[in-house]
Amino acid sequence: MKSPQTWLLGALLSIASLSCSAAAPEAGATPAASEKPQAKPQPSMKREELQEVSATVAAVDQATRLLTLKGDDGSSAAFQVGPEVKNFPQIKVGDKVFVSYYRGIAAELQPKGTPLSKKVDSIDLATTAAPGTKPGAGVGTATTATVVIEKVDTKANTVSFKRPDGVSRTLPVKSPEGQEFIRKLKAGDQVEVLYAEAVAIEVRTK
């Protein structure tokens, strides 16, 4: 299996292609840029986070596919391993498990007059280890949607918005990138959001 970082990179490329295809003009359409001055770039933000943790396999129950891991800090936890880890029978006590977790968000203010889209695009990403290799798997999701800003509180660093399904939510904005971005927003603005999560697991013999 590819390393978690390599698999996550591939997942991100797939996510990027989804975003680009959504923004690409339809076949046969006349490029507007050739007729009008290029539009001024809209305020946007992007934040990504990649973490890796390691643990040692303390116990394996092949019948129930229950895996007990012991962390480097001495803590232990049991996990139900899904069918995507097809080489589960190869996992042995003492194996080292590496889990990589990616989370990313990108947002861009839409130009005034942009038709409001209520469509939500999402893709699922998955990969498994080849037969005969060490167990491993990767899963991920990426979702794009346009939300309507209802309220921005720059003192509390929160933003309220309405999702395409009509549900309103208020979320805290903790990152410096996000806090700078919401200061450029106001009620009624439309923001296109891309959110992605991916997890990759790889077992390595100690």
Order of alpha helices (4+ residues) and beta strands (2+ residues): alpha-beta-beta-beta-beta-beta-beta-beta-beta-alpha-beta
